[in-house]
Amino acid sequence: MDHIITLNAGSSSLKFGLFAASQSDPALICSGIVENIGSSSAHIRLRDRDGKSLADGVSDALRDHGAALDSILNLLQIEFPHARIAAVGHRVVHGGPNNGGPVVLTPDSLEKLRQLEPFAPLHQPVNLDGAQAAMKRFPEAKQVACFDTAFHRNHPWVNDTFALPSEFYDIGVRRYGFHGLSYEYVSGHLKETATLIHGGRVVVAHLGNGASMCAMIDGRSVGSSMGFSAMDGLPMGTRCGQLDPGVVLYLMDQCSMSADEISDLLYRRSGLLGLSGMTSDMRTLEASDAPGARNAINYFTFRIRRELGAMAAVLGGLDALVFTGGIGENSTYIRERICTDMGWLGIELDHDANADNRTVISTDLSRVTLMVVPTNEELVIARAALQLMQV
């Protein structure tokens, strides 16, 4: 049987999956992740569809994404030697203004996507390096790119532009939005399991090391907290979120910081890490009594609540708020902090349901339905690869 590999590269991680390419829907065989790539604590995990561990270990050989990819592919070949790889699906963070759906990668299209690397410097290079390596490893397989920006490509113009001269919009300086694969999964899940909610005014909060919010009507994105880059909007693990551009000018002029130094500050040393002075890991922050940890959580939840009000204004009201992503799916405390005293918006949290991590965590009297939906970007990628395999 034909199989599909999915690759989902972050700045220091690489998620992967192996799917059987059944005619109806890809069937998961195994999934895994390589974390802390480039450090002495780099860790690779692989589990089968039932959660049984197939591999779990630390390796200092995982020095970069290329080495991590080689380790993943070698491990899959050992565990599943008869799997014929017919397609490899790649998460590519930036698709630019014209890619509104998945595409089959060619050397020419890969080179065009390289031109977008300045738009997403943490993610785009490793996404494309992985695709290039997979092309060499599986020359007969279709290589399919799935873009995090594609889900947002039909925004109204006012949600897609900045108040700059129009020539900048024409060369691509516009609001793109990200985390589109996660939002696409949640939208599809709601369509299958909660039709009325799917057809209404929904805000999805993807909260994790990367964090953003998306306003949807009838399952389609009409607004995103992220803009030109994956740095805008909410504070994240190490990224600053919304920032007055005057701060960047000040850092250049008064602090004599170079573009590379500012990029490092805003992408790698800010967010929860910068605010707390400790860590970007929300679990550690929640367990700490340090003032920096409290400050980081207070700012994180404040900005989410502020953005929620803005999203409700974009939608003209709110029917549902859906939490997803690592923090959104698992942190009962953060969800409680976000939803407390939001009755003016129609939100009433069921504290017991929230503590139990139920799917619906709002009370029966809440005008806004509160939900927790685990995301599955790998399945979205596998489905796109299967569809283009059949073309």
PLY file of the C-alpha trace (Angstrom):
ply
format ascii 1.0
element vertex 391
property float x
property float y
property float z
element edge 390
property int vertex1
property int vertex2
end_header
0.00 0.00 0.00
1.09 3.56 -0.66
2.04 5.68 2.33
2.36 9.37 3.13
4.93 11.02 5.38
4.06 14.39 6.91
6.71 16.86 8.07
5.87 19.84 10.26
9.00 21.83 11.09
9.20 24.50 13.76
12.16 26.67 14.65
13.62 24.00 16.99
11.31 21.02 16.47
10.13 18.66 13.77
6.81 16.81 14.03
6.22 13.90 11.68
3.71 11.23 10.86
3.29 8.15 8.70
-0.13 7.53 7.14
-1.58 4.76 4.98
-2.97 6.32 1.81
-6.42 4.75 1.92
-8.93 5.95 -0.66
-11.28 7.62 1.82
-9.07 9.29 4.42
-5.41 8.88 5.44
-5.04 6.37 8.28
-2.43 7.17 10.92
0.20 4.50 11.48
2.58 6.38 13.74
3.57 9.91 14.73
6.43 11.55 16.51
8.46 14.64 17.23
12.06 15.74 17.50
12.41 18.51 20.09
15.22 20.90 21.06
17.02 20.42 17.75
20.60 21.72 17.89
20.99 21.30 21.66
22.49 18.58 23.83
18.97 17.75 25.01
17.57 17.04 21.52
14.94 14.34 21.94
13.17 12.07 19.45
9.89 10.28 20.20
7.87 7.90 18.04
4.54 6.31 18.96
2.15 4.09 17.05
-1.52 4.92 16.50
-2.44 3.43 19.89
0.16 5.48 21.77
2.67 2.66 22.23
6.24 3.97 22.33
8.42 2.82 19.43
11.36 5.14 20.16
12.17 7.61 22.93
15.65 8.96 23.48
18.04 11.90 23.68
20.70 12.28 20.99
23.40 14.91 20.48
23.52 13.84 16.81
20.36 15.90 16.13
22.49 18.98 15.47
20.17 20.60 12.90
16.95 19.98 11.00
18.76 18.03 8.29
20.18 15.59 10.82
16.77 15.36 12.51
15.09 14.55 9.20
17.66 11.85 8.43
17.07 10.30 11.86
13.29 10.35 11.35
13.43 8.75 7.90
15.93 6.10 9.05
13.75 5.29 12.06
10.61 4.96 9.94
12.45 2.71 7.49
13.57 0.43 10.33
10.14 0.25 11.95
8.15 0.01 8.70
10.51 -1.43 6.06
7.74 -2.29 3.58
6.06 1.12 3.55
6.14 2.57 0.02
6.35 6.36 0.27
4.16 7.82 -2.49
3.95 11.36 -1.11
5.56 13.63 1.45
3.44 16.47 2.83
5.21 19.54 4.18
4.00 22.35 6.37
5.32 25.53 4.76
4.66 28.59 6.87
4.47 31.21 4.12
2.76 30.80 0.77
2.71 34.46 -0.18
-0.33 36.32 -1.54
-1.23 33.88 -4.31
-1.15 30.38 -2.82
-4.63 29.74 -1.48
-4.25 25.96 -1.23
-1.74 23.08 -1.29
0.61 22.72 -4.28
2.89 20.02 -5.65
6.46 21.18 -5.20
8.90 21.37 -8.10
12.43 22.79 -8.16
10.97 25.95 -9.72
8.17 26.41 -7.15
10.61 25.65 -4.35
12.87 28.44 -5.54
9.93 30.88 -5.66
9.04 29.98 -2.07
12.67 30.65 -1.08
12.02 34.29 -1.99
9.57 34.43 0.92
12.19 33.48 3.53
12.59 37.10 4.73
8.85 37.07 5.55
9.25 34.12 7.97
12.96 33.78 8.81
12.54 31.29 11.67
10.37 28.81 9.81
10.49 29.15 6.03
14.15 28.08 5.57
13.76 24.89 7.64
10.42 24.09 5.97
12.00 24.32 2.53
15.24 22.59 3.53
13.12 19.66 4.66
11.25 19.61 1.36
14.49 19.70 -0.60
15.95 16.84 1.45
12.77 14.79 0.98
12.94 15.34 -2.79
16.39 13.75 -2.82
15.41 10.93 -0.48
12.15 10.08 -2.31
12.59 11.23 -5.92
9.51 9.33 -7.14
7.17 10.65 -4.44
4.98 13.72 -4.80
6.14 16.54 -2.56
3.17 18.59 -1.38
3.41 21.99 0.31
0.61 23.03 2.68
0.72 26.70 3.63
-0.09 28.21 7.01
-1.16 31.40 5.23
-3.57 29.77 2.76
-6.57 29.58 5.12
-6.57 33.38 5.45
-6.29 34.30 1.80
-9.92 35.42 1.39
-9.88 38.11 4.08
-11.78 41.31 3.37
-9.36 43.96 2.09
-9.58 46.00 5.31
-8.33 42.97 7.26
-5.59 42.31 4.73
-3.87 45.69 4.44
-1.82 48.19 6.40
-2.28 51.97 6.21
0.75 52.32 3.95
0.98 53.59 0.36
-0.62 51.05 -1.97
2.64 50.15 -3.70
3.75 48.33 -0.56
0.61 46.19 -0.59
1.31 45.40 -4.24
4.80 44.05 -3.43
3.45 41.84 -0.66
3.55 43.97 2.48
0.17 42.96 3.87
-1.49 40.96 6.63
-1.15 37.24 5.89
-2.22 35.41 9.06
-0.68 32.09 10.12
-1.52 28.81 11.91
-3.85 28.15 8.98
-3.42 24.37 9.06
-4.57 24.29 12.67
-7.54 26.53 11.92
-8.46 24.44 8.89
-8.56 21.32 11.05
-10.69 22.97 13.74
-13.07 24.37 11.12
-13.48 20.93 9.54
-13.94 19.29 12.94
-16.70 21.75 13.86
-18.41 21.15 10.51
-18.53 17.40 11.28
-19.41 17.57 14.97
-21.09 20.94 15.66
-22.75 22.18 12.49
-24.61 25.10 14.03
-21.45 26.42 15.70
-19.45 25.98 12.49
-21.97 28.12 10.63
-21.84 30.90 13.20
-19.42 33.53 14.49
-16.45 31.68 15.97
-13.11 32.73 17.41
-10.46 30.02 17.57
-7.54 30.62 19.94
-4.46 28.63 18.91
-2.35 28.99 22.04
1.07 27.40 22.23
4.71 28.35 21.79
3.32 30.16 18.78
-0.02 31.82 19.50
-2.70 33.54 17.46
-6.46 33.95 17.16
-8.69 33.63 14.12
-12.18 35.01 13.54
-14.38 32.74 11.40
-17.80 33.04 9.84
-19.26 29.87 8.35
-15.89 28.17 8.87
-13.94 30.76 6.83
-11.29 33.10 8.16
-12.25 36.78 8.11
-9.65 38.07 10.58
-6.39 37.02 12.24
-4.33 38.42 15.10
-1.16 37.71 13.12
-0.16 40.04 10.34
2.83 40.40 8.01
4.94 37.98 10.01
4.42 35.19 12.54
5.54 37.66 15.22
2.48 39.93 15.33
-0.51 39.78 17.65
-0.39 37.75 20.86
2.80 37.29 22.92
4.28 33.82 22.36
6.95 31.60 23.85
9.87 33.70 22.64
8.19 36.16 20.22
7.00 39.57 21.34
3.63 39.81 19.65
2.15 43.25 18.90
4.78 45.98 19.07
4.76 49.67 18.27
7.04 50.01 15.20
8.50 53.05 16.92
10.21 50.64 19.32
12.16 49.13 16.41
13.19 52.59 15.22
14.31 53.45 18.75
16.36 50.25 19.05
18.09 51.07 15.77
18.68 54.76 16.44
19.28 55.00 20.17
20.55 51.51 21.04
22.59 51.06 17.83
21.15 47.58 17.31
21.52 45.96 13.93
18.68 44.27 12.03
20.03 40.85 13.04
20.22 41.86 16.70
16.67 43.22 16.66
15.43 40.09 14.90
17.08 37.92 17.54
15.52 40.03 20.32
12.00 39.99 18.93
11.90 36.40 17.69
14.03 34.53 20.25
14.39 36.53 23.48
10.98 38.10 24.01
7.48 36.79 24.76
7.00 34.61 27.83
10.76 34.06 28.04
11.59 37.75 28.01
8.79 38.79 30.34
9.50 36.10 32.92
13.29 36.09 32.65
12.96 32.34 33.19
11.44 30.20 30.48
9.05 30.05 27.54
7.33 26.94 28.96
3.87 27.80 30.30
3.85 24.70 32.54
6.93 25.95 34.38
5.51 29.46 34.64
2.22 28.21 36.08
4.10 26.22 38.74
6.27 29.19 39.75
5.63 31.89 42.35
8.30 34.17 40.89
7.09 37.71 40.07
8.39 37.36 36.51
6.30 34.25 35.96
3.16 36.04 37.22
3.90 39.03 34.98
4.29 36.83 31.91
0.99 35.02 32.54
-0.83 38.26 33.32
0.33 39.86 30.07
-0.38 36.72 28.02
-3.98 36.43 29.24
-4.59 40.20 29.09
-3.61 40.34 25.43
-5.80 37.32 24.59
-8.80 38.93 26.30
-8.13 42.20 24.49
-7.85 40.41 21.13
-11.03 38.45 21.84
-12.96 41.70 22.14
-11.49 42.89 18.85
-12.38 39.62 17.11
-15.94 39.84 18.39
-16.14 43.31 16.84
-14.84 41.95 13.51
-17.53 39.25 13.60
-20.35 41.48 14.82
-20.87 39.26 17.85
-19.69 35.91 19.15
-21.29 32.47 19.14
-18.36 30.29 20.17
-14.78 30.45 21.46
-12.64 27.40 20.73
-9.31 26.68 22.45
-6.63 24.66 20.67
-2.82 24.33 20.62
-0.62 23.02 23.42
-1.61 25.66 26.00
-5.19 26.02 24.80
-5.81 22.28 24.93
-4.09 21.55 28.24
-3.98 24.57 30.53
-7.15 24.75 32.60
-5.66 27.73 34.46
-5.05 29.84 31.35
-8.54 29.08 29.99
-10.02 30.12 33.35
-8.01 33.35 33.39
-9.21 34.20 29.88
-12.89 33.48 30.50
-13.36 34.91 34.01
-15.47 38.09 34.17
-16.30 37.95 30.46
-20.06 37.83 31.02
-20.41 41.14 29.15
-19.51 39.17 26.01
-21.86 36.30 26.86
-19.14 33.98 28.21
-19.84 31.86 31.28
-17.28 29.18 32.13
-18.25 25.86 33.72
-15.35 25.49 36.13
-15.89 21.77 36.71
-16.05 21.04 32.98
-12.91 23.11 32.45
-11.06 21.27 35.24
-12.06 17.94 33.65
-10.84 19.09 30.20
-14.20 18.35 28.61
-14.94 19.28 25.02
-17.59 21.84 26.02
-16.55 23.95 29.02
-19.31 26.57 29.07
-22.38 26.49 31.29
-25.82 25.70 29.89
-26.75 29.37 30.34
-23.70 30.76 28.56
-24.65 32.63 25.37
-21.22 31.78 23.94
-20.25 28.12 23.62
-16.76 27.43 24.96
-14.95 24.42 23.49
-11.61 22.63 23.62
-10.62 20.96 20.34
-7.20 19.29 20.00
-5.72 20.30 16.68
-4.24 17.90 14.12
-2.13 19.70 11.53
-0.54 16.44 10.39
-3.91 15.03 9.31
-4.63 18.20 7.32
-1.26 17.81 5.56
-1.85 14.09 4.90
-5.29 14.78 3.44
-3.88 17.42 1.08
-1.11 15.04 -0.02
-3.64 12.24 -0.65
-5.84 14.55 -2.70
-2.96 15.67 -4.92
-1.70 12.08 -5.24
-5.00 11.24 -6.91
-4.83 14.10 -9.41
0 1
1 2
2 3
3 4
4 5
5 6
6 7
7 8
8 9
9 10
10 11
11 12
12 13
13 14
14 15
15 16
16 17
17 18
18 19
19 20
20 21
21 22
22 23
23 24
24 25
25 26
26 27
27 28
28 29
29 30
30 31
31 32
32 33
33 34
34 35
35 36
36 37
37 38
38 39
39 40
40 41
41 42
42 43
43 44
44 45
45 46
46 47
47 48
48 49
49 50
50 51
51 52
52 53
53 54
54 55
55 56
56 57
57 58
58 59
59 60
60 61
61 62
62 63
63 64
64 65
65 66
66 67
67 68
68 69
69 70
70 71
71 72
72 73
73 74
74 75
75 76
76 77
77 78
78 79
79 80
80 81
81 82
82 83
83 84
84 85
85 86
86 87
87 88
88 89
89 90
90 91
91 92
92 93
93 94
94 95
95 96
96 97
97 98
98 99
99 100
100 101
101 102
102 103
103 104
104 105
105 106
106 107
107 108
108 109
109 110
110 111
111 112
112 113
113 114
114 115
115 116
116 117
117 118
118 119
119 120
120 121
121 122
122 123
123 124
124 125
125 126
126 127
127 128
128 129
129 130
130 131
131 132
132 133
133 134
134 135
135 136
136 137
137 138
138 139
139 140
140 141
141 142
142 143
143 144
144 145
145 146
146 147
147 148
148 149
149 150
150 151
151 152
152 153
153 154
154 155
155 156
156 157
157 158
158 159
159 160
160 161
161 162
162 163
163 164
164 165
165 166
166 167
167 168
168 169
169 170
170 171
171 172
172 173
173 174
174 175
175 176
176 177
177 178
178 179
179 180
180 181
181 182
182 183
183 184
184 185
185 186
186 187
187 188
188 189
189 190
190 191
191 192
192 193
193 194
194 195
195 196
196 197
197 198
198 199
199 200
200 201
201 202
202 203
203 204
204 205
205 206
206 207
207 208
208 209
209 210
210 211
211 212
212 213
213 214
214 215
215 216
216 217
217 218
218 219
219 220
220 221
221 222
222 223
223 224
224 225
225 226
226 227
227 228
228 229
229 230
230 231
231 232
232 233
233 234
234 235
235 236
236 237
237 238
238 239
239 240
240 241
241 242
242 243
243 244
244 245
245 246
246 247
247 248
248 249
249 250
250 251
251 252
252 253
253 254
254 255
255 256
256 257
257 258
258 259
259 260
260 261
261 262
262 263
263 264
264 265
265 266
266 267
267 268
268 269
269 270
270 271
271 272
272 273
273 274
274 275
275 276
276 277
277 278
278 279
279 280
280 281
281 282
282 283
283 284
284 285
285 286
286 287
287 288
288 289
289 290
290 291
291 292
292 293
293 294
294 295
295 296
296 297
297 298
298 299
299 300
300 301
301 302
302 303
303 304
304 305
305 306
306 307
307 308
308 309
309 310
310 311
311 312
312 313
313 314
314 315
315 316
316 317
317 318
318 319
319 320
320 321
321 322
322 323
323 324
324 325
325 326
326 327
327 328
328 329
329 330
330 331
331 332
332 333
333 334
334 335
335 336
336 337
337 338
338 339
339 340
340 341
341 342
342 343
343 344
344 345
345 346
346 347
347 348
348 349
349 350
350 351
351 352
352 353
353 354
354 355
355 356
356 357
357 358
358 359
359 360
360 361
361 362
362 363
363 364
364 365
365 366
366 367
367 368
368 369
369 370
370 371
371 372
372 373
373 374
374 375
375 376
376 377
377 378
378 379
379 380
380 381
381 382
382 383
383 384
384 385
385 386
386 387
387 388
388 389
389 390
